[in-house]
Amino acid sequence: MAFDGVFLRCMTKELSPLLIGARVDKVFQPSKNVLLLSMRGRDFSGKLLISADPSGARIQLTNASMENPASPPMLCMLLRKRLVGAKLCSIVQPGLERVVFLEFDASNELGDRIKLTLACEVMGRRSNIILVDEKGKVVDAIRRTDASDTARILMPGALYSLPPAGDWLDLTVCPADDVINQLTVSSEKDLSSALLKKMQGLSPLICREIDHRVTDASEIRPLDFGSIYKDRLNKELENLKEICESGSCRPTVLKDREGKPFDFSFMPIFQYGKSSKPEEFNSLSEALDAYYSEREQKAHIRALSQDILKQLSNASSRIAKKINIRKAELEKARNSEFKRRYGELIKANIHSIHPGDSFCTVTDYYSPELEQIKIPLNPALSPAQNAQKYFKEYRKACTASQLLEGFIEKGEQDLKYIDSVFDELSRAQNAAELSEIRSELAEAGFIKKKRDKKIREKPLPPLKFLSSDNFLILAGRNNRQNDRLTLKESEKNDIWLHVKDNAGSHVIIKQKGTDIPDRTMTEAAIIAATLSKASESQGVAVDFCPVRRVKKPSGAPFGLVIYENYNTAFVTPDKNLVKKLEDNAKTEEKK
C-alpha cells in the first residue's frame, strides 16, 4: 500500500485546516487497532479515524459507519477520560517519517491546562497509537512493548521516543541535485530499488512509478544514467518536493478490470497501463474510504463470524460423510432382491432339502436359462426356517431402503440449508445480522443455544428498496426472515422473486393495487440476483410469481419453499443499482 511519508505529509496538510482548533467530542474504539475521534469545531464536524492495523494503518477523516463493541475497551475509556473536550492545537510530522503527532490542549482532574500528544505511527506491522503526557512519558498505547524489545520500551511511565530511523535522504531537506548524485552512484539494479533504499517516505509503488516515468520501463541501472535520465529524474523529484510543500495532490484509487480496488496513491499511476482503471477523488480521505470501507467491513464481519463458519463447516463435512455412508448402505439394501428369491426357491424345493444341509442346489426358475444355483443354508435351522430367514432379511432391507432414502433426502436438504447460511454470512453487514443468523442456527439445531437471561432482541427489519417507479421492494436478510417476509408479512398479490436453483434472499414487490411496471420487475430481479450466491455471475435466472403460489413444505428448514406457475427472468447482478435503490428507500423514509 502507498500510505508512505509523502502521502502522510499530504494528509496532514489536508487535515490541518479542518481539525486544528476543533475539540474531541467523543472517542470510540471499533476494533482492537482502530480509534475513532468525533471532532467538532466552529466550521467543522466529522470523524477522525486512526488505524494501527497492519493491513490498513492510516489516519484520515471518514464517513464510513463502524460498529462499536457493547462495552468499550480499557484504552478507549482512558482516552475518553483524557481527551474528550481537548482542543487539537497542531498536527506535526517529523520530516517524511510515517509518524504524525496530534497535539491537544487538555485539562487534568484538577482543571489545570496540560498538553497531551497522540503519536500515530503508520508503519505497517509496527504501527502504533500512543498517548504521551506533557512530560513526554507514555500514558498508554495500542501495542505495548517491554524491556525485551531492544529498540524501545512503550509502557505506561516510560519516556516516549521515535522509532529507530534509518540513514535515508529527506527530499524536503536535501536538494534534488544531491539526491540524484547519491542515487546515480548506487549499485542497485534499477532506479526503483535505489529510491527505496536511499529515500525516506517513498513506498514501493511510488518508487516503481518514478522509475517507470524516468526510464520508460527500460532496464537501466542508475550508474548508467546519462543527462536525459538525470533531467527526467530531477523533474520527478522536484514534482514530489512541490507536492510535499504545497500538499496539492491528485488522490487516486487503482482498480482492476473487474472494478475492484487494489492500491491507492496521492498521484496518478501509469505503470500498470491498461490493466488498471484509476479513479480520482476530491480528497485523500475520500479515496481511502473508497479503498478501505468495504474491505474492512468484510474483514470485521469475517472475524466476528469465524465461530459460525467453523461450526457450519464441521456440520457440512459431517452430514456429507453420513450421506455417502447411507448411499452405500442404500445401494447394498437395494441389491437384496436375491434374498427374496432365495426364500422362494427354498420353499419351492423344501422337499429335497435335508435338515443340517449347509447349502442346496436348485433350479432358478426366475432365470430365463433355468440355470442351477447354490443357496447357502444355516445347518442349525430347518429348511423352512432358512426360507423365513431370507424373507426376514429381505423385508429388513426394504424397510432400510425407505429409511435411508429419507435420511439421504434430509441430509441433502440440510446441506442445501447450510449452503444458504454460508451465503447469508457472506452478505451480513453488522453484528446484529450475525446475531440473528446464530439464533436461526440454534433454533434449527445446528449450533448450541446460549443460555442467558438477556431480553430477546427485536428482529431486524427486512432490507428496503424503492424502485424507479416508486414501488417498495423488500428483501430478507437471512432464512428465518425470508420465511417471515414471504409467509407472514406479504399480501397474496405481492410478487415474490428468488434466484433459480441457488441460495439467496426472498424478494417481495409490494403490489399497490396496480399493475407492476416492467422496469420495477427488472429492478427487483436484479436485487434478487445481487443478494444471492450467484452475485458474481452473468445472466442469472430469477423466478417470480404471486405470493399466493408460494408454499412451505411441512418440516422444511428455514427459507425453503416450493412454488408453481412461475415465470423466469434473466438479469445481471448490479451492486451499484441495488445501492441506489436502497438509498432511494432511505431518502423516502426521511421525508
C-alpha positions in Angstrom: 0.0 0.0 0.0 1.2 3.5 -0.7 0.5 5.2 2.7 4.1 6.4 2.8 5.7 9.5 4.2 4.7 11.7 1.3 1.1 10.5 1.5 1.2 11.3 5.2 2.6 14.8 4.5 -0.3 15.4 2.1 -2.8 14.1 4.6 -1.5 16.4 7.4 -1.9 19.3 5.0 -5.5 18.2 4.2 -6.4 17.6 7.9 -4.8 20.7 9.5 -7.2 23.4 8.1 -10.2 21.4 9.1 -9.1 19.9 12.5 -6.9 22.5 14.2 -9.0 24.3 16.7 -11.6 21.5 16.8 -12.4 19.7 20.0 -12.7 16.0 20.7 -16.4 15.3 21.2 -16.4 11.5 21.5 -13.9 8.7 21.4 -14.7 5.2 20.1 -12.6 2.1 19.6 -14.5 0.0 17.0 -11.8 -2.7 16.9 -8.5 -3.6 18.7 -6.3 -1.4 16.5 -8.6 1.4 15.4 -9.6 4.6 17.1 -12.3 7.0 16.0 -12.3 10.6 17.3 -15.5 12.6 16.8 -14.2 16.1 16.2 -16.3 19.3 16.4 -15.2 22.8 15.6 -16.7 26.1 14.7 -16.8 25.3 11.0 -16.2 21.6 11.0 -17.8 18.4 12.3 -16.5 14.9 11.4 -14.9 11.7 12.4 -11.1 11.2 12.5 -10.0 7.6 12.0 -6.6 6.5 13.3 -5.7 2.9 12.4 -2.8 0.8 13.6 -4.0 -2.3 11.8 -1.0 -3.8 9.9 -3.1 -4.3 6.8 -4.6 -0.8 6.8 -2.6 1.6 9.0 -3.6 5.2 8.3 -5.0 8.5 9.6 -7.9 10.1 7.8 -11.4 11.7 8.0 -14.1 9.1 7.4 -17.8 9.0 6.6 -17.9 5.2 7.0 -20.2 3.9 9.7 -18.5 1.5 12.1 -19.9 -0.8 14.8 -18.7 -0.3 18.3 -18.3 -3.1 20.8 -21.0 -3.4 23.5 -18.5 -2.4 26.2 -15.6 -0.1 25.4 -12.0 -1.4 25.8 -9.9 0.0 28.7 -7.8 2.1 26.3 -10.9 3.7 24.9 -12.2 4.6 28.4 -8.8 6.1 29.2 -8.8 8.2 26.0 -12.3 9.4 26.8 -11.2 10.5 30.2 -8.1 12.3 28.9 -9.1 13.6 25.5 -12.9 14.4 25.5 -13.2 18.2 25.4 -9.5 18.6 24.5 -8.7 21.1 21.6 -6.4 20.0 18.8 -3.6 22.6 18.6 -1.3 21.2 15.9 -0.6 18.3 13.6 3.1 17.7 13.2 5.1 15.2 11.0 8.9 15.0 11.6 10.4 15.0 8.1 8.9 12.4 5.9 8.7 9.8 8.7 5.5 7.8 8.8 4.7 9.3 12.2 2.4 12.2 13.0 1.8 13.9 16.3 -1.6 15.2 17.2 -1.0 17.8 20.0 -4.0 18.6 22.2 -4.7 21.3 24.8 -6.5 19.4 27.5 -7.1 19.6 31.2 -6.3 17.2 34.1 -8.5 16.1 37.1 -7.7 19.4 38.9 -8.7 21.5 35.9 -5.1 22.6 35.1 -4.3 23.0 31.4 -1.9 20.3 30.1 -0.5 19.2 26.8 -1.3 15.7 25.6 0.1 14.2 22.4 -1.3 11.3 20.4 1.6 9.8 18.5 0.3 8.0 15.4 2.9 5.7 13.9 1.7 4.5 10.5 4.4 1.8 9.9 2.8 -1.4 8.6 3.1 -4.2 11.1 4.9 -1.9 13.6 2.1 0.6 13.5 1.0 2.0 16.9 -1.1 4.7 18.6 0.5 6.1 21.8 -0.9 8.7 24.2 2.0 10.8 25.6 1.7 13.3 28.5 3.2 16.7 29.0 6.4 15.2 30.4 6.9 13.1 27.3 6.0 9.9 29.1 3.8 7.2 27.7 0.3 7.1 29.2 -0.8 4.0 27.2 -0.6 2.5 23.7 -2.5 0.3 21.4 0.6 -2.0 21.4 2.7 -2.1 24.5 6.4 -3.3 24.4 8.6 -4.1 27.4 12.3 -4.4 28.2 12.6 -7.5 25.9 12.2 -5.1 22.9 15.7 -3.9 22.2 14.5 -0.9 20.1 12.4 1.0 22.7 10.0 0.5 25.6 6.4 1.5 25.2 4.9 1.0 28.6 3.0 3.4 30.9 5.5 5.7 32.6 8.3 5.1 30.0 9.8 8.0 28.1 8.5 8.1 24.5 11.0 8.1 21.7 10.6 7.9 18.0 11.1 4.6 16.2 14.7 4.0 15.1 15.5 6.0 12.0 17.4 4.7 9.0 20.1 6.5 7.1 17.7 7.9 4.4 17.6 11.1 2.4 14.8 13.5 3.2 13.6 15.1 0.0 12.1 18.1 1.8 15.6 19.0 3.1 18.1 17.7 0.6 18.4 19.5 -2.8 17.3 17.4 -5.7 20.8 17.5 -7.3 22.4 16.0 -4.1 19.8 13.2 -4.1 20.5 12.5 -7.8 24.2 12.3 -7.2 23.7 9.7 -4.4 21.2 7.7 -6.4 23.4 7.6 -9.5 26.3 6.1 -7.6 24.1 3.3 -6.3 24.9 -0.2 -7.4 21.2 -1.2 -7.4 20.0 -3.0 -10.5 17.2 -0.4 -11.2 16.1 3.1 -10.1 13.1 1.9 -8.0 15.4 -0.3 -5.8 17.8 2.7 -5.4 15.0 5.0 -4.4 13.5 2.5 -2.0 16.9 2.0 -0.3 18.0 5.7 -0.2 14.9 7.8 0.1 12.8 8.5 3.2 9.0 8.3 2.9 8.6 6.6 -0.5 6.6 3.4 -0.9 7.5 0.7 -3.4 4.6 1.8 -5.6 5.9 5.4 -5.8 9.5 4.2 -6.4 8.3 2.0 -9.3 6.2 4.8 -10.7 9.2 7.2 -10.7 11.3 4.5 -12.3 8.6 4.0 -14.9 8.4 7.7 -15.7 12.2 8.2 -15.9 13.3 5.1 -17.7 10.2 4.3 -19.8 10.3 0.8 -18.3 13.7 0.1 -19.8 16.2 -1.9 -17.8 18.9 0.5 -17.0 21.0 0.9 -13.8 21.2 4.3 -12.0 25.0 4.0 -12.5 24.4 4.2 -16.3 22.2 7.3 -16.3 23.1 9.9 -18.8 21.9 13.6 -18.8 18.5 12.8 -20.3 17.6 10.3 -17.5 19.1 12.7 -14.8 16.9 15.5 -16.1 13.8 13.3 -16.0 14.7 12.2 -12.5 15.3 15.8 -11.4 11.8 16.7 -12.8 10.1 13.9 -10.9 11.9 14.7 -7.6 11.1 18.4 -7.9 7.4 17.4 -8.5 7.5 15.3 -5.4 9.0 18.1 -3.4 6.4 20.5 -4.6 3.6 18.0 -3.5 5.2 17.8 -0.1 5.4 21.6 0.3 2.0 22.5 -1.1 0.0 19.4 -0.4 -1.5 19.7 -3.8 -2.0 16.1 -4.9 -4.4 14.0 -7.0 -5.9 11.3 -4.8 -6.2 8.2 -6.9 -7.5 4.7 -6.3 -6.4 2.0 -8.7 -8.9 -0.6 -9.7 -8.5 -3.8 -11.7 -10.5 -4.7 -14.8 -13.3 -6.0 -12.7 -13.6 -2.7 -10.8 -12.0 -3.9 -7.5 -9.6 -1.5 -5.8 -6.1 -2.9 -5.4 -4.0 0.2 -4.5 -4.1 4.0 -3.9 -1.8 6.9 -4.3 -1.5 10.7 -3.9 -0.6 11.0 -7.6 -1.6 9.4 -10.9 -0.1 6.0 -11.5 0.8 4.9 -15.1 3.0 1.9 -14.5 0.1 -0.6 -14.9 -1.0 0.7 -18.3 -4.4 -0.5 -19.5 -4.6 -3.3 -16.9 -5.8 -0.8 -14.3 -8.6 1.7 -14.1 -7.6 4.7 -12.0 -10.3 6.8 -10.3 -9.5 10.2 -8.9 -11.2 11.7 -5.8 -11.6 15.2 -4.3 -9.6 14.4 -1.2 -7.2 11.8 0.2 -9.8 10.8 2.9 -12.5 10.1 0.3 -10.0 7.9 -1.7 -9.1 5.9 1.5 -12.8 5.5 2.3 -13.4 4.1 -1.2 -10.5 1.8 -0.9 -10.9 0.5 2.7 -14.5 0.7 3.7 -16.0 -2.4 2.0 -12.8 -4.4 2.5 -12.5 -3.6 6.3 -16.2 -4.2 6.8 -16.0 -7.6 5.3 -12.8 -8.4 7.3 -14.6 -7.3 10.5 -17.7 -9.4 9.8 -15.5 -12.3 8.8 -13.7 -12.1 12.1 -16.9 -12.0 14.1 -18.4 -14.9 12.2 -15.4 -17.3 12.5 -17.1 -19.4 15.1 -20.2 -19.8 13.0 -18.2 -20.7 9.9 -16.2 -23.3 11.8 -19.3 -25.0 13.2 -21.1 -24.9 9.8 -18.0 -26.3 8.1 -17.8 -29.1 10.6 -21.6 -29.8 10.3 -21.3 -29.8 6.5 -18.5 -32.3 6.5 -20.2 -34.5 9.0 -23.5 -34.5 7.0 -21.7 -35.1 3.7 -19.9 -38.1 5.3 -23.2 -39.5 6.6 -24.8 -39.1 3.2 -22.0 -41.1 1.5 -22.2 -43.9 4.1 -26.0 -44.1 3.8 -25.9 -44.1 0.0 -23.5 -47.1 0.2 -25.9 -48.8 2.6 -28.9 -47.9 0.3 -27.1 -49.5 -2.7 -26.5 -52.6 -0.6 -30.1 -52.7 0.6 -31.4 -52.2 -3.0 -29.3 -55.3 -4.0 -31.2 -57.5 -1.6 -33.8 -58.8 -4.1 -31.9 -62.1 -4.3 -32.8 -62.8 -0.7 -36.5 -62.9 -1.5 -35.7 -65.2 -4.5 -33.6 -67.5 -2.3 -36.5 -67.7 0.2 -39.0 -68.6 -2.6 -36.6 -71.1 -4.2 -36.1 -72.8 -0.8 -39.8 -73.1 -0.3 -40.3 -74.5 -3.8 -37.6 -77.1 -3.2 -38.2 -77.7 0.6 -39.0 -81.4 0.0 -35.4 -82.1 -1.4 -33.6 -80.2 1.3 -32.5 -82.1 4.4 -32.1 -80.6 7.9 -28.4 -79.9 8.6 -27.5 -79.1 5.0 -25.1 -76.1 4.6 -26.3 -75.4 1.1 -28.7 -76.6 -1.5 -28.5 -76.7 -5.3 -31.8 -75.8 -7.0 -33.1 -74.7 -10.4 -33.6 -70.9 -10.6 -36.9 -70.6 -12.3 -36.5 -66.8 -12.1 -33.8 -67.1 -14.7 -34.7 -67.4 -18.4 -31.9 -70.1 -18.8 -33.3 -72.0 -15.7 -29.7 -72.4 -14.5 -28.7 -74.3 -11.4 -27.6 -72.1 -8.4 -26.2 -72.9 -5.0 -28.0 -71.3 -2.0 -26.1 -71.1 1.4 -28.1 -72.5 4.3 -27.7 -72.4 8.1 -27.2 -76.0 9.2 -28.7 -75.2 12.6 -32.0 -74.2 11.1 -34.7 -76.2 9.3 -35.3 -75.7 5.6 -38.5 -73.7 6.4 -36.6 -71.5 9.0 -33.9 -70.8 6.4 -36.5 -69.6 3.9 -38.1 -67.4 6.6 -34.6 -66.1 7.5 -34.1 -64.9 3.9 -37.6 -63.4 3.8 -36.9 -61.5 7.1 -33.6 -60.1 5.8 -35.4 -59.0 2.6 -38.1 -57.2 4.5 -35.5 -55.6 6.7 -33.6 -54.4 3.6 -36.8 -52.9 2.1 -37.5 -51.0 5.4 -33.9 -49.9 5.5 -34.2 -48.6 1.9 -37.2 -46.4 2.8 -35.5 -45.1 5.9 -32.2 -44.5 4.1 -33.9 -42.6 1.3 -35.5 -40.3 3.9 -32.2 -39.8 5.7 -30.4 -39.0 2.5 -33.1 -36.6 1.4 -33.0 -34.9 4.8 -29.2 -34.7 4.7 -29.1 -33.2 1.2 -31.8 -30.7 2.4 -29.6 -29.8 5.4 -26.5 -29.3 3.1 -28.6 -27.0 0.9 -29.7 -25.1 4.0 -26.1 -24.8 5.3 -25.1 -23.5 1.8 -27.8 -20.8 2.1 -26.4 -19.8 5.5 -22.9 -19.5 4.1 -24.4 -17.1 1.6 -26.1 -15.2 4.4 -22.8 -14.8 6.2 -21.1 -13.5 3.0 -23.7 -10.7 2.8 -24.0 -9.9 6.6 -23.2 -6.3 7.3 -23.2 -6.0 11.0 -23.2 -7.8 14.3 -27.0 -7.7 14.6 -27.4 -9.7 11.4 -24.8 -12.2 12.7 -26.8 -12.5 15.9 -29.9 -13.3 14.0 -28.1 -16.0 12.0 -26.8 -17.5 15.2 -30.3 -17.6 16.6 -31.6 -19.1 13.4 -28.9 -21.9 13.5 -29.6 -22.6 17.2 -33.3 -22.9 16.5 -32.6 -25.2 13.6 -30.3 -27.3 15.8 -27.0 -26.8 14.0 -25.3 -24.9 16.9 -25.9 -24.9 20.7 -28.2 -22.4 22.2 -26.6 -19.9 24.5 -28.3 -19.8 27.9 -28.6 -16.2 29.0 -31.1 -14.1 30.8 -30.9 -11.2 28.3 -34.1 -9.8 26.8 -34.8 -11.2 23.4 -33.6 -8.8 20.8 -36.1 -7.3 18.4 -35.9 -8.9 14.9 -34.2 -6.8 12.3 -36.5 -5.4 9.6 -36.0 -6.6 6.0 -33.9 -4.7 3.6 -35.9 -2.0 1.9 -35.6 -0.6 -1.7 -37.6 1.8 -3.7 -37.9 1.2 -7.4 -37.6 3.8 -10.1 -41.4 3.7 -10.3 -41.8 4.2 -6.5 -42.7 0.6 -5.7 -41.5 -0.7 -2.3 -39.3 -3.8 -2.6 -38.3 -5.9 0.4 -35.6 -8.5 0.8 -34.9 -10.9 3.6 -31.5 -10.7 5.4 -31.5 -14.4 6.4 -33.5 -17.6 6.1 -35.7 -17.1 9.1 -36.5 -13.6 7.9 -37.2 -14.9 4.4 -39.9 -17.2 5.9 -41.4 -14.4 7.9 -41.3 -11.9 5.0 -42.8 -14.4 2.4 -45.3 -16.3 4.5 -46.5 -13.8 7.1 -45.8 -10.2 6.1 -46.7 -10.2 2.4 -50.1 -10.0 0.7 -51.2 -12.7 -1.6 -51.0 -10.5 -4.7 -47.5 -9.2 -3.9 -44.8 -10.5 -6.3 -42.3 -13.0 -4.9 -38.8 -13.4 -6.5 -35.9 -15.7 -5.9 -32.8 -16.7 -7.8 -33.3 -20.1 -9.5 -31.7 -23.2 -8.0 -29.4 -21.2 -5.7 -29.1 -19.7 -2.3 -30.3 -16.1 -1.9 -32.8 -13.7 -0.4 -36.5 -13.8 -0.9 -37.6 -10.6 -2.6 -41.1 -9.1 -2.4 -42.5 -6.3 -4.6 -45.4 -4.7 -2.6 -48.3 -4.5 -5.0 -50.2 -1.2 -4.6 -53.4 -2.3 -6.3 -52.0 -1.5 -9.8 -50.0 -3.4 -12.4 -46.3 -3.5 -11.6 -44.2 -1.9 -14.4 -41.6 -4.0 -16.3 -38.9 -1.7 -15.1 -39.7 -2.4 -11.4 -39.9 -6.1 -12.1 -36.4 -5.9 -13.7 -35.0 -4.0 -10.8 -36.5 -6.4 -8.3 -35.0 -9.3 -10.2 -31.6 -7.6 -10.2 -31.9 -7.2 -6.4 -32.7 -10.9 -6.1 -29.7 -11.9 -8.2 -27.3 -9.5 -6.4 -28.4 -10.7 -3.0 -27.7 -14.3 -3.8 -24.8 -16.8 -4.2 -24.9 -16.0 -8.0 -24.0 -12.3 -7.4 -20.7 -12.6 -9.4 -22.3 -14.4 -12.4 -23.8 -13.1 -15.7 -27.3 -13.8 -17.0 -28.7 -15.1 -13.7 -32.1 -16.8 -13.8 -34.6 -15.3 -11.3 -38.1 -17.0 -10.8 -41.1 -14.8 -9.9 -44.8 -15.4 -9.2 -47.5 -14.0 -6.9 -47.0 -14.8 -3.2 -50.2 -16.9 -3.1 -48.4 -19.5 -5.3 -45.5 -19.9 -2.7 -45.9 -22.7 -0.1 -43.7 -24.1 2.6 -43.4 -27.9 2.9 -44.1 -29.4 6.3 -40.9 -29.8 8.3 -38.7 -27.9 5.7 -35.8 -25.9 7.1 -35.9 -22.1 7.3 -36.0 -20.4 3.9 -37.0 -23.5 1.9 -40.3 -23.0 -0.1 -41.9 -24.5 -3.2 -43.8 -22.5 -5.8 -45.7 -23.2 -9.0 -46.9 -21.4 -12.2 -44.0 -19.1 -12.2 -42.0 -17.1 -14.8 -38.3 -16.7 -15.1 -36.3 -13.5 -15.9 -32.6 -13.4 -16.8 -30.7 -10.4 -15.4 -27.1 -9.4 -14.5 -26.4 -8.5 -10.8 -25.6 -4.9 -10.3 -24.4 -3.8 -6.8 -24.4 -0.1 -7.8 -28.1 -0.2 -8.8 -29.0 -2.1 -5.7 -27.2 0.5 -3.5 -29.0 3.3 -5.4 -32.4 1.7 -4.9 -31.6 1.2 -1.2 -30.6 4.9 -0.9 -33.9 5.8 -2.5 -35.8 4.0 0.2 -33.8 5.7 3.0 -34.4 9.1 1.4 -38.1 8.4 1.2 -38.2 7.3 4.9 -36.6 10.6 6.0 -39.3 12.7 4.2 
